[in-house]
């Protein structure tokens, strides 16, 4: 019997998790049972992915740079990557603004709904903490993001997934230094990182064996902890605009893949589907990064020289889905609360959302912090910030799950484009978890 492909296994696990979660909401003890006995399985899975993210970035990036031989190639890859990421982010924000200004979902929100959402969420710790974090980021200096990028302790940076840019900086520094001491002197260290890279990728394969069960647990947990259904229904038009914009971005990526790389876009989406489904389940580009790298390298054929730089950087600074959401959310809140926006304000949203996406962490909920910064940049009244966030807080988690799919897909698309532009897009070379099992039996 032919084994069911991984993306179908994960999709079945997600659907069963949603159904199980709904069933558990119908019984008194259901929510407690899911949070105590089911959700921890999903949490362990996410922790395992995060566990190997930093070792994978270090091993893969050092291997990629040391394989270049010519340091000018790295400069070409770096400049193209940053340039394309900025371009796709501007496209995403523009799509969001066009849709929200055309459909105007905020004009359909009643005063009663605004009041109910405000009473429910304005004092929520999730809302107040996002405002406090955004204030801290806004008060920092203009070059703070560069200062934050340089670690003063490499080991400390490696101990915190939130400091991924610092790890990337140190690893690039290490890889370039290895190139400059010559191939013979660097060989022992290069062999170590080559071996570490193979080991960590094998760990990804082993962790992914539990993916269908993990997403079942994660989705069941999301369902039992979901908000008031009536409030979710009231925000359906807003959520529909965001999801519609995200779908347009997926179409945009598919067109770029088809036109520039000459690959079948449906094949591209099929090969990326396990990473996309995990992105949906975890709401974290960083947690999904090991799987994204494995799919892009082994299943799509992007050379490690490209993927080892493009994907970790993308997971940190490229947030097309989140940037699109910010554009829609900022205008939606302004429409609902009667705050008029000029064309200049909308241009400010584009620029601020672009800059905020570069400095934001690749973790669940980071988009809300970025949104506060965007709202403050257009002069939104400070006393209404909590009300504005309360308006969208009820649907933030499901939308966070959807926009993370776009973030991950965008990273994969850019890696293909950069690889094609430097002649590093080859054929897939799929490796299974049990390839060398006979050797150790």
C-alpha positions, 0 to 999 in steps of 0.5 A, spaced: 500 500 500 502 506 497 504 511 503 500 517 504 504 523 502 506 528 508 502 534 507 495 529 506 497 526 513 498 533 516 491 536 513 488 530 516 491 531 522 488 538 522 481 537 520 481 532 525 484 536 531 478 542 529 473 537 529 475 534 536 476 541 538 469 543 537 466 536 540 470 538 546 467 545 547 460 542 547 462 538 554 464 541 561 470 538 562 472 538 554 476 545 555 480 542 561 482 535 558 484 538 551 489 543 555 491 538 560 492 532 555 492 534 548 495 541 547 502 539 551 503 534 545 503 540 540 507 544 544 512 539 545 513 539 537 513 546 536 519 546 542 523 541 538 522 545 532 525 551 535 530 547 539 534 545 532 532 552 529 539 555 531 544 549 530 541 549 523 542 556 521 549 556 524 551 549 520 547 551 514 549 558 513 557 556 515 556 550 510 553 555 504 558 561 505 564 556 505 562 552 499 562 559 495 569 559 494 568 566 492 566 572 497 563 576 491 558 571 490 555 572 497 555 579 496 551 578 490 546 573 494 545 578 499 544 584 495 539 581 491 535 577 497 534 584 501 532 588 495 527 582 493 524 582 500 523 589 500 519 589 493 515 583 495 513 587 502 511 593 498 507 589 494 503 586 500 502 592 503 499 595 497 495 589 495 492 590 503 491 597 502 487 597 495 482 591 498 481 595 504 479 602 501 475 598 496 471 594 500 471 598 506 470 593 512 470 598 517 464 602 515 459 596 517 461 595 524 456 597 529 457 602 535 454 596 539 459 591 536 465 596 538 462 597 545 462 590 546 469 588 543 472 594 547 469 591 554 471 584 552 478 586 550 481 593 551 483 591 558 486 584 556 493 583 558 495 581 551 492 588 548 496 592 553 502 588 553 503 589 545 502 597 546 507 597 552 512 593 547 511 598 541 512 604 545 519 601 547 521 599 540 518 606 538 522 610 543 529 607 541 534 610 536 533 610 529 539 605 528 537 601 534 535 595 529 543 595 527 545 595 534 541 590 536 543 586 530 550 585 533 551 580 539 556 582 545 556 574 547 555 569 541 553 564 546 547 568 549 545 570 542 544 562 540 540 561 547 534 565 545 530 564 538 528 571 539 535 573 537 536 570 530 539 576 527 544 576 532 546 569 530 545 570 523 550 576 524 555 572 528 555 566 523 556 570 517 562 573 520 564 566 522 563 563 515 567 569 511 573 569 516 573 561 514 574 563 507 579 568 508 584 563 512 584 559 506 581 552 504 586 548 507 586 551 514 578 552 514 577 544 512 577 541 519 572 546 522 568 546 515 568 538 516 565 539 523 559 544 520 558 539 514 557 533 519 552 538 523 548 540 518 547 533 516 545 531 523 540 537 524 537 535 517 536 528 519 533 531 526 528 535 522 526 528 518 525 525 525 521 530 528 516 531 522 514 523 523 510 526 529 507 532 525 500 530 523 499 528 531 502 535 533 498 539 528 491 535 531 493 537 538 495 544 536 488 545 532 484 542 538 487 547 543 486 553 538 479 551 537 477 550 545 480 557 546 477 561 541 473 567 542 466 569 542 463 566 536 458 572 535 464 577 536 468 573 530 461 573 526 461 581 527 468 581 524 467 576 518 468 582 513 474 584 516 477 577 516 475 576 509 479 582 506 485 580 510 484 572 507 483 575 500 489 579 500 493 573 503 490 569 497 492 574 492 499 574 495 499 567 494 497 568 487 503 573 486 508 568 488 505 563 484 506 567 478 513 569 479 515 562 480 512 560 473 514 566 469 521 567 472 524 560 474 519 556 469 517 551 474 510 549 475 507 553 481 502 548 483 508 543 484 511 549 488 505 549 492 505 542 493 512 541 495 511 547 500 505 545 503 508 541 509 511 547 511 505 551 510 501 547 514 506 547 520 506 555 519 498 555 519 498 550 526 504 554 529 503 561 527 511 562 527 516 563 521 521 561 526 518 555 528 517 553 521 524 555 519 527 548 519 522 545 515 522 550 510 529 549 509 528 542 508 523 543 503 526 548 499 533 544 499 531 537 498 524 538 495 525 544 490 532 544 489 535 550 491 542 550 493 544 550 500 549 556 498 542 560 497 537 557 502 542 557 508 542 565 507 535 567 504 531 563 509 533 565 515 534 572 513 527 571 511 524 568 517 526 574 521 525 580 516 520 578 511 513 578 513 509 579 507 503 576 510 504 580 517 505 587 513 499 586 508 495 585 515 497 591 518 495 595 512 488 592 512 488 593 520 490 600 520 485 602 515 479 598 518 480 601 525 480 608 522 474 606 518 470 603 524 472 609 529 471 615 524 479 617 524 480 620 517 486 618 513 489 622 507 493 619 501 499 621 505 497 617 511 496 611 507 503 612 504 506 613 511 503 606 513 506 603 507 513 605 509 512 604 517 509 597 516 516 596 511 520 598 516 517 595 522 517 588 519 524 588 518 525 589 526 519 584 528 520 578 531 518 571 527 513 569 533 506 569 534 503 576 536 509 580 533 504 583 528 500 586 533 506 590 536 508 592 529 500 595 528 501 599 534 507 602 531 504 603 524 497 606 528 502 611 531 505 613 525 499 616 522 497 620 528 492 615 531 489 618 538 493 614 543 487 614 548 484 610 542 489 605 541 487 600 546 480 600 543 483 599 536 487 593 538 480 590 541 477 591 535 481 586 531 484 582 537 478 577 537 480 574 530 488 576 531 490 568 532 486 565 526 489 571 522 496 570 525 495 563 522 493 565 515 499 570 514 504 566 517 503 561 511 504 567 506 510 569 510 513 562 509 511 561 502 514 568 500 521 566 503 521 560 499 519 564 493 525 569 494 530 563 495 527 560 488 528 567 485 535 568 488 537 561 486 535 562 479 538 568 478 545 566 480 545 559 477 543 555 483 536 552 482 537 545 481 533 538 481 530 536 488 534 531 492 529 528 497 532 524 503 528 520 508 529 519 515 531 512 514 536 512 508 542 510 513 538 505 517 541 499 515 548 501 516 546 501 524 542 495 524 
